[in-house]
Structures are given as C-alpha cells and as structure tokens.
Amino acid sequence: MKLVFAGTPEVAVPALDALIASDRHEVAAVVTRPDAPAGRGRRLVASPVAQRAEEAGIEVLKPRRPRDEDFLARLREIGPDCCPVVAYGALLPRVALDVPARGWVNLHFSLLPAWRGAAPVQHSIMAGDEITGASTFQIEEGLDSGPVFGTVTEQVRPTDTSGDLLTRLAFAGSGLLAATMDGIEDGSLKAVPQPVDGVSLAPKITVEDAQVDWAAPALRVDRVVRGCTPAPGAWTVFRGERLKLVAASPVPDRTDLAPGALAAGKNNVYVGTGSHAIELLWVQPQGKKPMRGADWARGVRIASGEVLGV
C-alpha cells in the first residue's frame, strides 16, 4: 500500500522505521508537527520523525493545522491508501480522515478501551496496572474510540518509569503497526468495535498533577514519581523552591517519619509518607542538574524537623 505516516516525537520513530523497512508498503510522505523551539537558544528544531524521514529521503509535510487547504490538497495529490499514525499530536478533522481509501490507523499505547487519551502510559503506571500494551485502531472522530485491529501486551515492571515502559511499547508496537498494515492490505484483518465496558480516560498529565502529596501512602508516591518520569517530572517544595524527584524507592521497614519529614544519613535521605518512608535516590533542585539524593542532602544541610511540601 501507499502510506502517509503521521507522527512527531521520538517514540514514533520505531514505527516509521518498521514501515520503511517493509517490502509490502511504500511510505510516500510523512506528516509531522511544525518545527518547535528547543534548547537554551530556543532555535527551531524539526521533530524526530521529520529528521528520520529526511534522512530516508521521504517528503515531509508540516501543516500548522491538518485542516489547512494546502496540506489537504497535497495529501489528495499523493493519494495514500492508508495513513498510519503514532503520536502525531493534533486532532484530525473529517475532511482529512476521508482522504485515504482505507482511513487512518492509530497505534495507541494502551489496551483499549482502557486509557483513552494523551497520556496512557503515565496513567497506567500511576494506577498500578500490572499489564498494559498497545493497540491499533481505525481513527474516527471520537477520542480513541474506533474499532481495534490488534493488540500486544506488555508487563509493567515494579521499577518502570513511564519513559522505560513507553520505550518498550514503541518497539513492540512498531511490529504491531506493520502487521496491521499487512492485514489491511490483504484483507485478513478486520477491525472489531471496542467494548462499552472498561473505558478509562488518560488526559495529559499537568505540572499540578505531578506534585507529590506526602500524606498519600508510599505506594502512591512511588507510582506518581515513576509515572511522571521523565515528563512532566514529579516534584515537591523544599525551602520555598521546587525540587524535582527523579527516582525514589519505598522503604517498608521505616515507619518513624511523619508525612514529608526528612531524615538524612551519610549515604541516604528518607522522607515520610502516609504509610512508610521512601528513599530519595535522585533529585533535581531548581536550576541545577540531577544529583544523588544523599549528595543533595549533604549540600543543603538538612536541619532537624525540616519537611518537604511546605
């Protein structure tokens, strides 16, 4: 089939690579978000998908909005049979959905109908799911509600961050998306409507969502830290400034600390929660690089009675 691939971040690159490598399909063009400011100089930088497509000699389309007439006209000129999508980052209007004969097919990083929305992996970790996965489905105008072609499952490991899990799902999902394109082409794959039960939503995690509540149980704090890593980053307040929590680990046998209370030893720093303590393995003070929790504690010289979150 002739394909036009839509995607933007690094997590979409493995799927693009899998389709480029396929001997059954032609990636005729790539659709991605416009160049965005990045780095200290805030220079405009092409998306990871755009960079990979340019390396492969594939035409790159960067519409400000997918309903722009210039973009739609070019899409019609290309005449794709199907448009696979991975984390494109913009809603597709009906006028765009109607262009490819076999529609737009999204690779979504959850087992639909669970975790429909922008942040399925983060919500899966924060909810304590033991199993998650990826799904391919036919895009329609509802939020991730279209019929499903196929799924792959993935175990959520006890120490997974959302970055760890998303990386594994990106590679597992790339094979699923390529196989879905094969099945659509030869007619062996039919999309099945999603069940009406089991729907859950995964809206974008905001900075406010990522603030740690030290009165919550340690298990909840651990899930928030892992689910918000690397973005937007779990955080708390220390001496009036934001402190990012990069990595932490529950310490079940330490229950002597009140919620938010700090205790620093020679090689460790602990903080109390609503249940037992957690160890701060890595933190990032405001305006500084990440550092080991114990090194941070020695540098700030934690006083008796100091707490986080105030």
N, C-alpha and C positions, 0 to 999 in steps of 0.2 A: 504493500500500500504506500501511497504518497502521504507523508506525515508532516504536519507542522507542530513542533514541540513548544509548549509554553511552560516556562519555569524561570525562577530568579536566583535563589540562594544556592550555596554550596551543596546543600542536601539534595538538590535536584540534579546535580551533575552526574552521579552514577546512573540514573535512569536515562539521561541523554546519551551517555556513553554506551549503554546496553542497546539502545535503538540504532545508534550509529554503526555499531558492530554487527547488527542483524543483517543477514543476507536476503531477508524477505521484504525489507521495507527501506524506503528512501526518506531520510529527513531532509525535506526540501527547504525548510526555513525554521527559525526559532523566534518565538515571541517572548520578550522579557520586559521587565520594568525599566524605565529610563535610568541613565547614569545618575548616581547619587553621590553627595559629598561624603568623603571618608578621610580618616587620618587627621593629624594635627593641622595640616594645611587646608583641610576641607576641600580638596580637589575633587572634581567629578570623576568617579570611577565606574567602569562598566561592571555589571553584575557578574558573578562567577559563571552563570550559564552563558551570558554573552561572550565572555572571554573564551570559554571552551568551544563555543560554536565558531568563533572567528578563527581559532587555531585549526579547526577542522574544515575551514573554507565554506561554512554554511551561512546563508543570508540571515541577518539579524534584524528583526523588527522591534522597535521600541516605542510603541504608542503611549502617549500620555494617558489616554483612556481607550479601552478596547472598543468603544463605540465611535471613535474618530473615523470619519469617512475615508480619509487617505489609507488608513490601516485596513479597513473593511474592503476597500477596492483592491488593494494588493493581495489580501487573503483570497478574494474571489479569483484573481488572476492566477494565483498559484494552484488553486483548485485541489486542496487536500482531500483525501478520502476520510481521514480521521485526524483528530488533534489530541494527542496525549498531553496531560497536564500534571505538573508536580510543583506545588508551592509557588504558583505564579504571582499571587499577591494582589489580584484585582478581580472584581466580580465581572462575569461575562454576560453581556446583555443578550436577549433573544436574537437580535439581528446578527450577532456573531455566532451564536450557538447553531444557527440554521445553515451556516456556510458549508461545513464538511458533510458529505453524504452520510457518514457513519457517526457523526456527532463528535463531541469532546469527551474524553475518558480521563478521569482523575485518579491519580494514585494518592490515597489518603492514609495517614499513619495512625490508624486505629482499626479495630474490628467493628465496622459499622453494624448496627446503628449507634454503638457506643462512641461517645466523644466526637460528635459533630462540631466542627468549628475550627478556629485558627490555631489552637494550642493543644492538640490531642495528647501528645506525648507528656507534656508537663502535667496535665490534669490526671493522666493515668498514674504517674508516679505519686502525685500528691494524694490521690485517692487510695493508694496502697494496692493497686491491681497487681496480681501475680503473673497474669498473662495478658499480652496485648498483641498487636500485629499491624498489618497493612491491608488495605482493600483497594481494589479498582472498581470504579462505578461510572455509570453514564451520568454526565452532568446534566442537570435540569435547573430550573430557576429557584428551587428551594435550597436550603442550606444543607449540603452534603446528603441529600435525601434520595438521590437517584438509585435505580436498581444496580445490584452488585454483580460484577463478573467473576471475581475470585478474591481469595484472601490467603495470606500467610500468617502464621503465628510466631510470636517471639516471647520468651520468658523475660520477665522483669527481674533482674538480679538485685539482691539486697543493697548493693552499694551503687547501683546505677544512678547517674545523673541524667537529666533529660538529654544532654549532649551525647553521652555514651549510647543511650538507647536509640536516639534518633539516627546516629551513625550506622548502627546495625540494621535498623529498619530501612534506611536509604539503600543499602546494598541488597538486602533481601527483597525489598520492594521493586528494585530495578529489574530483577528477573521476572517478578510477577507482572510488571507492566509490559515487558517484551512478550511474555507468553500470552497476555491478554490481547495484544495486537495480532499475534499469530492466530488466536482462536476467533477473533472477529473477522479476520481476512478469509479463513477457510470455512467459516460458518459453524465451527464445532462448539462455539461458546455463546451462550445466551445469558443475558442479564436477568437476575432474579430480584423482584421487589424486596426492599428491606422490611423486616418485621415491624409491626407497630409497637411492640413491647421492647423495652430495653434501651430506649432512646435516652442519651445523656448529652449535654452540651459542654463544649470546651472553648469558651471565649478567650480572647487574648489575655495573658497574664499581665496586669499592670504593675507599676512600681509599688503602688499601695498594697496590692495583693501579696507582694513579696516581703513585706515587713513581718518579722518574726514576732509571734505572741508567746512570750516566755511562760505565761500561765497555762499554755497548752501542754499536753503530755509530750515527753521526749520523742515518742514515735512520730507525732505530728510535726514537731520541729524538724526532725531529720528528713521527713518527706518534703517539707517546704524547701529546705536547703537544697536537696538533691533535685527537686522538680524545677527550681528556679535557676539552676546552674546549667549552662553559662549565662542565660538571659531570662529575665532581666537582672537576676542576681538577688539572692536573699540578703536582707540587711537588718540592722538594728541601730540603736543610737548609743554612743559612749562619749561622755563629757560634751554633749551637745553637738557632736558631729556624727555623720553617718559612717557605720562600719559594715563593710560587705562581708558576708560569711561565705567563703569559697568552698570549704569542706569541713564537715563535722562528723562526730561518731558518738552514738549513745553509750553511756557508761551505766549499765543497770545496777551495779553494786554500790553506787554512790547516791545516797538519797538525803544527804545532810544539807543541801543547798536550797534556799528559797528561790522561787522563780526570778530569774535574771541576776541572781547573786553570783559574783565571780570568785574563783579560788585559783590562785596561780602557784604552781610548784616550779622546780628547777627546769623540768623538761615538758611540762604540760600546763594547760589552762582549762579550767572547767567552768561551766555555767549551769545554774539550776533551772529546772523547768517545772511544770505542774506535776511531774512524776519523779523521774530520776534525772541525774545530770547528763549533759553531753560534753564531750571534749571538742574544743575549737582547734581543728587541725591546721587550717589555713584561713587567713582573714586578709582583707584589703582595706586599710584605713583610707579615708577620703584624701584624694590627691596623690596617693602612693601606689606602689606596685604590690601584688600579693606577697604575703610573707607567712612563715610558720606562726601558728598561734602562740607558741611559747616565746618566740623571738619578739612578737608584738607585745606580749605581757611584760617582758623584761624591759622593753624600751619605754613603755608608758608608766611603769612602776605602779601597778595596781595597788590602791590603798585598801585597808580593811573596810568592809562594808560597801564598797563600790558595786554598782549594778549596771546591767545593760538594759536598754529600752526606756530610759528616762531622759 
